[in-house]
């Protein structure tokens, strides 16, 4: 027995149903390079180890585009600004760039 399609439910066979935004959720192309926050802190020489990155991030000392970020695995995209601010020190801001 076949049911007639429900006009209020999307057709699961519609090829356009799953087509993603070509610029992705953050306005980036899907193939744009990304790096995790903890890895970026090491690459930018802001920390020496992953454990040090975790401590800074979980301690609320790291901001991404001005917002406190506590997820070490946060995916960063080109152009985002990462700021590390430790008590008693001048904040350091680095922009994610492709090199």
Backbone as JSON, one array per atom type, in Angstrom:
{
  "sequence": "XXXXXXXXXXXXXXXXXXXXXXXXXXXXXXXXXXXXXXXXXXXXXXXXXXXXXXXXXXXXXXXXXXXXXXXXXXXXXXXXXXXXXXXXXXXXXXXXXXX",
  "N": [[0.84, -1.18, 0.0], [0.65, 2.13, -0.93], [1.36, 5.36, 0.34], [0.02, 8.62, 0.02], [2.02, 11.49, -0.67], [2.92, 13.62, 2.04], [2.13, 16.97, 2.17], [3.33, 18.67, 3.99], [5.76, 17.69, 4.75], [9.18, 17.42, 3.89], [10.24, 16.11, 0.75], [12.05, 13.18, 0.77], [13.46, 12.33, -1.42], [14.02, 14.47, -2.95], [16.43, 16.17, -4.75], [17.43, 18.68, -4.05], [17.01, 18.94, -1.38], [19.04, 18.38, 0.52], [21.08, 20.05, -0.18], [23.83, 21.92, 0.7], [24.55, 25.24, 1.96], [26.53, 27.01, -0.27], [28.57, 28.5, 0.78], [29.0, 27.65, 3.32], [28.5, 27.4, 6.96], [29.77, 29.58, 8.19], [30.11, 31.43, 6.25], [32.21, 30.66, 4.72], [33.82, 28.94, 2.03], [33.13, 25.46, 1.45], [35.49, 23.97, 1.16], [37.39, 25.48, 2.39], [40.35, 25.99, 4.28], [40.64, 24.74, 7.62], [41.37, 24.89, 11.13], [41.89, 23.51, 14.34], [41.28, 25.14, 17.47], [43.08, 24.63, 19.68], [45.27, 23.52, 18.3], [45.93, 25.68, 16.69], [46.81, 27.58, 18.58], [49.22, 26.43, 19.35], [50.6, 26.36, 16.87], [50.82, 29.09, 16.36], [52.68, 29.77, 18.18], [51.83, 30.53, 20.72], [51.47, 28.91, 22.83], [53.24, 26.11, 24.28], [52.52, 23.44, 24.51], [49.85, 21.0, 24.07], [48.49, 20.59, 26.43], [48.95, 22.96, 27.8], [47.56, 24.68, 26.12], [44.95, 23.7, 26.5], [44.57, 24.36, 29.23], [44.64, 27.2, 29.16], [42.47, 27.73, 27.44], [40.24, 26.47, 28.71], [40.31, 27.94, 31.0], [39.21, 30.33, 30.32], [40.71, 32.29, 29.08], [40.99, 32.71, 26.4], [39.84, 34.17, 23.44], [37.69, 34.15, 20.6], [37.16, 36.0, 17.86], [36.36, 38.02, 19.63], [34.69, 36.76, 21.47], [34.56, 34.75, 24.37], [36.01, 31.58, 24.26], [35.71, 28.22, 25.06], [36.15, 25.75, 24.05], [38.46, 23.49, 23.04], [38.57, 22.14, 20.64], [37.35, 23.79, 18.8], [36.63, 24.8, 15.53], [38.51, 26.85, 13.5], [38.38, 29.46, 11.08], [39.69, 31.06, 8.12], [40.71, 34.4, 8.65], [39.54, 34.77, 11.14], [39.87, 36.14, 14.44], [42.01, 35.49, 17.08], [42.43, 35.86, 20.47], [44.59, 35.94, 23.21], [44.54, 36.41, 26.58], [46.16, 36.93, 29.44], [46.13, 37.33, 32.99], [47.61, 40.3, 34.16], [49.19, 40.62, 31.94], [49.71, 41.96, 28.65], [47.12, 41.62, 26.24], [47.33, 39.3, 23.5], [46.75, 39.22, 20.08], [46.02, 37.24, 17.3], [45.55, 36.7, 13.86], [43.85, 34.3, 11.95], [45.4, 32.95, 9.22], [46.15, 31.94, 5.86], [49.04, 30.37, 4.87]],
  "CA": [[0.0, 0.0, 0.0], [1.42, 3.37, -1.0], [0.73, 6.53, 0.94], [0.23, 9.84, -0.75], [3.01, 12.33, 0.02], [2.44, 14.65, 2.97], [2.62, 18.26, 1.66], [4.04, 19.4, 5.04], [7.05, 17.06, 5.0], [10.03, 17.49, 2.7], [10.41, 14.87, -0.01], [13.42, 12.71, 1.0], [14.1, 12.06, -2.7], [14.26, 15.75, -3.62], [17.89, 16.39, -4.76], [17.78, 19.97, -3.45], [16.7, 18.91, 0.04], [20.24, 18.35, 1.34], [22.16, 20.85, -0.73], [24.29, 22.88, 1.7], [24.9, 26.59, 1.54], [27.85, 26.89, -0.89], [29.57, 29.24, 1.55], [29.12, 27.04, 4.63], [27.83, 28.1, 8.05], [30.44, 30.81, 8.59], [30.37, 32.23, 5.07], [33.41, 30.14, 4.09], [33.61, 27.86, 1.08], [33.26, 24.19, 2.16], [36.86, 23.45, 1.12], [38.3, 26.43, 3.03], [41.12, 25.33, 5.32], [40.23, 24.98, 9.0], [42.3, 24.37, 12.12], [41.31, 23.53, 15.69], [41.81, 26.21, 18.31], [44.26, 24.18, 20.41], [46.37, 23.39, 17.33], [46.31, 27.03, 16.26], [47.6, 28.22, 19.63], [50.59, 25.88, 19.26], [51.18, 26.8, 15.61], [51.11, 30.52, 16.47], [53.67, 29.91, 19.27], [51.25, 31.16, 21.9], [51.66, 27.89, 23.88], [54.21, 25.08, 23.89], [51.94, 22.09, 24.5], [48.39, 20.9, 24.03], [48.0, 20.75, 27.8], [48.96, 24.39, 28.09], [46.44, 25.25, 25.35], [43.72, 23.31, 27.19], [44.47, 25.14, 30.46], [44.28, 28.58, 28.8], [41.13, 27.76, 26.84], [39.25, 26.16, 29.73], [40.35, 29.0, 32.01], [38.52, 31.52, 29.82], [41.71, 33.28, 28.68], [41.07, 32.75, 24.94], [38.65, 34.68, 22.75], [37.65, 34.04, 19.14], [36.35, 37.13, 17.37], [35.85, 38.79, 20.76], [33.87, 35.95, 22.36], [35.3, 33.72, 25.1], [35.84, 30.23, 23.7], [36.2, 27.22, 26.0], [36.25, 24.46, 23.35], [39.77, 23.35, 22.41], [38.37, 21.63, 19.29], [36.65, 24.77, 17.96], [37.2, 24.96, 14.2], [38.76, 28.24, 13.12], [38.41, 29.72, 9.64], [40.53, 32.18, 7.72], [40.24, 35.74, 9.01], [39.09, 34.89, 12.52], [40.86, 36.72, 15.35], [42.17, 34.76, 18.33], [43.11, 36.7, 21.46], [44.95, 35.3, 24.48], [44.71, 37.47, 27.59], [46.49, 36.42, 30.76], [46.15, 38.39, 34.0], [48.88, 41.0, 34.32], [49.92, 40.7, 30.66], [49.0, 42.59, 27.53], [46.52, 40.61, 25.36], [47.95, 39.05, 22.2], [45.75, 38.84, 19.09], [46.56, 36.68, 16.07], [44.52, 36.45, 12.86], [44.04, 33.04, 11.23], [45.74, 33.24, 7.83], [46.68, 30.84, 5.07], [50.4, 30.71, 4.43]],
  "C": [[0.89, 1.24, 0.0], [0.64, 4.5, -0.37], [0.95, 7.72, 0.03], [1.19, 10.73, 0.03], [2.33, 13.4, 0.89], [2.99, 16.0, 2.5], [3.4, 19.05, 2.71], [5.4, 18.81, 5.37], [7.9, 17.16, 3.75], [10.17, 16.12, 2.05], [11.84, 14.38, 0.18], [14.17, 12.4, -0.29], [14.38, 13.33, -3.49], [15.76, 16.04, -3.59], [18.31, 17.72, -4.12], [17.59, 19.99, -1.93], [17.95, 19.02, 0.9], [21.35, 19.24, 0.8], [22.56, 21.93, 0.27], [24.5, 24.26, 1.09], [26.31, 26.53, 0.96], [28.94, 27.62, -0.12], [29.7, 28.73, 2.97], [28.49, 27.9, 5.71], [28.47, 29.42, 8.42], [30.77, 31.69, 7.39], [31.64, 31.81, 4.34], [33.03, 29.08, 3.07], [33.85, 26.54, 1.81], [34.69, 23.65, 2.18], [37.86, 24.42, 1.73], [39.05, 25.72, 4.15], [40.61, 25.7, 6.71], [41.26, 24.36, 9.92], [41.6, 24.45, 13.48], [42.02, 24.58, 16.53], [43.08, 25.79, 19.04], [45.48, 24.05, 19.51], [46.87, 24.77, 16.9], [47.17, 27.73, 17.3], [49.04, 27.72, 19.62], [51.29, 26.39, 18.0], [51.61, 28.27, 15.67], [52.13, 30.82, 17.58], [53.13, 30.67, 20.47], [51.32, 30.21, 23.11], [52.67, 26.88, 23.35], [53.59, 23.71, 23.74], [50.42, 22.15, 24.4], [47.78, 21.07, 25.41], [47.95, 22.21, 28.22], [47.81, 25.09, 27.36], [45.13, 24.95, 26.06], [43.51, 24.15, 28.45], [44.04, 26.58, 30.17], [42.84, 28.67, 28.31], [40.07, 27.52, 27.91], [39.21, 27.21, 30.84], [39.7, 30.3, 31.56], [39.45, 32.63, 29.36], [41.81, 33.46, 27.17], [39.74, 33.23, 24.37], [38.82, 34.46, 21.25], [36.67, 35.09, 18.66], [35.65, 37.85, 18.52], [35.02, 38.03, 21.76], [34.73, 34.9, 23.06], [34.97, 32.36, 24.51], [36.47, 29.23, 24.65], [36.32, 25.83, 25.37], [37.58, 24.38, 22.61], [39.63, 22.9, 20.96], [37.63, 22.57, 18.36], [37.36, 24.93, 16.63], [37.33, 26.44, 13.86], [38.83, 28.34, 11.6], [39.3, 30.92, 9.37], [39.89, 33.51, 8.13], [39.75, 35.88, 10.44], [40.24, 35.37, 13.39], [40.84, 35.96, 16.67], [42.99, 35.62, 19.29], [43.35, 35.88, 22.72], [45.25, 36.42, 25.46], [44.94, 36.83, 28.95], [46.53, 37.58, 31.75], [47.55, 38.99, 34.13], [49.71, 41.11, 33.06], [49.05, 41.38, 29.62], [48.41, 41.5, 26.63], [47.26, 40.51, 24.02], [46.87, 38.57, 21.25], [46.47, 38.38, 17.82], [45.39, 36.38, 15.15], [44.84, 35.15, 12.12], [44.25, 33.39, 9.75], [46.27, 31.98, 7.16], [48.07, 31.24, 4.61], [51.07, 29.56, 3.77]]
}
